Amino acid sequence: MKSLVFTGLAAAAMVMSAPAFAQNNWNKPTEPFHVAGNIYYVGTEGLGAYLFTGPKGHVLLDGATPQGAPIIEANIAKLGFKLSDVKILLNSHAHFDHSGGLAQLKKDTGAQLAIMEGDVSAIEGGFYLGSEDSKTMGAPPVKVDRVLKDGDKVSLEGIELTANLTPGHSRGCTSWSAKASEAGKTYDVLVFCSATVAANRITPPLQYAGIVEDYRATFAKVKTMKADIPLAPHPEFFGLLEKSAKAKAAKSQAVFVDPGALGTLIAKLENDFETTLKERTAKAQ
């Protein structure tokens, strides 16, 4: 697990520095796969996207980059689902590697887009909050249909997700919780947004007002959350592609059950944040 955490953090730490930071696998196709219950991975090799399926329509979480949108669409079709049955679009956070494909996906599906209120301005404006003048960090703007608050539910028949505000990485960073039933057992699922510092300014001039307090609140909050099956916008955070290969070989989705992984990741992220804050504060002085 430790090696996977470090791999994930190394990739995420490069996020938002410049166009060249984009990982080689962010826009690389990969086979979609079943996670558990009604949840499927439909993202690229390096950027997660998740399809929650139901009898009256589906919910799609995250849009990868603009180049990743057609990969997501192809993966949905490859699994045997119709793009037109995607009724709701969600996002983990308003950074172009996760929100960049939303405009195309909304156009192609006709789905309603629901976004946490702290990220609405960035999604609709197509910018990175606090770095609005940096066009390389922007994304295609897209209209938000529903503004979410912490604890709001997003539901379709057979699907219910809860929007958990976990800010810092972005002002509206949203970790999505749900239930998944597999082989007679019900599991708590959490698609954890992120809490890396990345390119955020956590010393003056701050990326946005209250960012340091937001990170710390998120660390405290996530420590109380349960995730039998932890998922993330960057699959390497929890070794999802490796788990998929093991699940296929074992013919069992139980491989994705990893209740200790979220706590391990949060402890590392919190330590990294406090270390980075201390170093940047000392340098500024």
Long-range contacts (C-beta under 8 A, 24 or more apart in sequence): 1-239, 1-258, 1-260, 1-261, 1-264, 2-264, 4-236, 4-237, 4-238, 4-239, 4-242, 5-237, 5-264, 5-265, 5-268, 7-236, 8-232, 8-234, 8-236, 8-237, 8-238, 8-265, 9-196, 9-268, 9-269, 9-272, 11-46, 11-234, 11-236, 12-194, 12-196, 12-198, 12-234, 12-237, 13-196, 13-197, 13-198, 14-198, 15-95, 15-97, 15-196, 15-198, 15-199, 16-95, 16-128, 16-131, 16-137, 16-198, 16-199, 16-200, 17-198, 17-199, 18-136, 19-136, 22-65, 22-97, 26-64, 26-65, 26-68, 26-97, 27-64, 27-65, 27-67, 27-68, 27-71, 29-71, 29-74, 29-75, 30-241, 31-75, 31-78, 31-244, 32-75, 32-76, 32-78, 32-79, 33-244, 33-247, 33-248, 34-247, 34-253, 35-180, 35-189, 35-229, 35-231, 35-240, 35-253, 35-256, 36-180, 36-181, 36-182, 36-187, 36-189, 36-229, 36-253, 36-256, 36-257, 37-179, 37-180, 37-181, 37-182, 37-187, 37-189, 38-158, 38-159, 38-180, 39-178, 39-180, 39-189, 39-231, 40-79, 41-235, 41-240, 41-244, 42-72, 42-75, 42-76, 42-79, 43-68, 43-71, 43-72, 43-75, 43-235, 44-68, 44-71, 44-72, 45-235, 45-241, 46-234, 46-235, 46-236, 47-97, 47-98, 47-233, 47-234, 47-235, 48-191, 48-231, 48-232, 48-233, 48-234, 48-235, 48-240, 49-75, 50-191, 50-231, 51-76, 51-79, 51-81, 51-86, 52-159, 52-161, 52-178, 53-81, 53-158, 53-159, 54-156, 54-157, 54-158, 54-159, 55-157, 55-158, 56-87, 56-156, 56-157, 56-158, 57-85, 57-86, 57-87, 57-88, 57-156, 57-157, 58-85, 58-86, 58-87, 58-88, 58-156, 58-159, 59-86, 59-87, 59-88, 59-89, 59-90, 59-154, 59-156, 59-159, 59-161, 60-86, 60-88, 60-89, 60-90, 60-105, 60-109, 60-111, 61-90, 61-91, 61-92, 61-161, 61-176, 61-191, 62-90, 62-91, 62-92, 62-98, 62-99, 62-233, 63-89, 63-91, 63-98, 63-99, 63-100, 63-101, 63-102, 63-103, 63-104, 63-105, 64-97, 64-98, 64-100, 64-101, 65-96, 65-97, 65-100, 65-101, 66-96, 66-100, 66-101, 66-103, 66-104, 66-139, 66-140, 67-100, 67-101, 68-100, 68-101, 69-100, 69-101, 69-102, 69-104, 69-105, 69-108, 70-104, 72-101, 72-105, 73-105, 73-108, 83-108, 83-109, 84-109, 84-110, 86-111, 87-111, 87-112, 87-156, 88-112, 88-113, 88-114, 88-154, 88-156, 89-113, 89-114, 90-114, 90-115, 90-154, 90-161, 90-163, 90-174, 90-176, 91-115, 91-116, 91-119, 91-123, 91-174, 92-173, 92-174, 92-175, 92-176, 92-191, 92-193, 92-194, 92-233, 93-119, 93-169, 93-170, 93-172, 93-173, 93-174, 93-193, 93-194, 93-233, 94-119, 94-122, 94-123, 94-128, 94-129, 94-139, 94-170, 94-172, 95-128, 95-137, 95-139, 95-169, 95-170, 96-128, 96-137, 96-138, 96-139, 97-233, 98-233, 99-123, 99-139, 99-142, 100-139, 100-140, 102-139, 102-140, 102-142, 103-139, 103-140, 103-141, 103-142, 104-140, 106-142, 106-143, 112-145, 112-146, 113-142, 113-143, 113-144, 113-145, 113-146, 114-144, 114-145, 114-146, 114-147, 114-148, 114-154, 114-163, 115-144, 115-146, 115-147, 115-148, 115-172, 116-147, 116-148, 116-149, 116-150, 116-163, 116-165, 116-172, 116-173, 116-174, 117-147, 117-148, 117-149, 117-172, 118-165, 118-167, 118-170, 118-171, 118-172, 118-173, 119-170, 119-171, 119-172, 119-173, 119-174, 120-144, 120-147, 120-172, 122-170, 122-171, 122-172, 129-170, 129-171, 129-207, 129-208, 130-200, 130-201, 130-206, 130-207, 130-208, 131-199, 131-207, 137-199, 148-174, 164-190, 164-221, 164-225, 166-192, 166-193, 166-195, 166-218, 166-221, 166-222, 167-211, 167-214, 167-215, 167-217, 167-218, 168-195, 168-200, 168-211, 168-214, 168-215, 168-216, 168-217, 168-218, 168-273, 169-193, 169-194, 169-195, 169-196, 169-198, 169-200, 169-215, 171-208, 171-211, 171-214, 173-218, 175-222, 175-225, 177-225, 177-227, 180-229, 182-253, 182-254, 183-252, 183-253, 183-254, 187-228, 187-229, 187-257, 188-226, 188-227, 188-228, 188-229, 189-227, 189-228, 189-229, 189-230, 189-231, 190-225, 190-226, 190-227, 190-229, 190-230, 190-231, 190-262, 191-231, 191-232, 191-233, 192-222, 192-227, 192-230, 192-231, 192-232, 192-237, 192-262, 192-265, 193-232, 193-233, 194-232, 194-233, 194-234, 194-237, 195-219, 195-222, 195-266, 195-269, 195-270, 195-273, 196-269, 196-272, 197-272, 197-273, 197-276, 202-273, 202-276, 202-277, 202-280, 203-277, 203-280, 203-281, 203-284, 204-284, 212-277, 215-273, 219-266, 219-269, 219-270, 219-273, 222-262, 222-266, 223-263, 223-266, 225-262, 226-259, 227-259, 227-261, 227-262, 228-257, 228-258, 228-259, 229-256, 229-257, 229-258, 230-258, 230-261, 230-262, 230-265, 237-265, 238-265
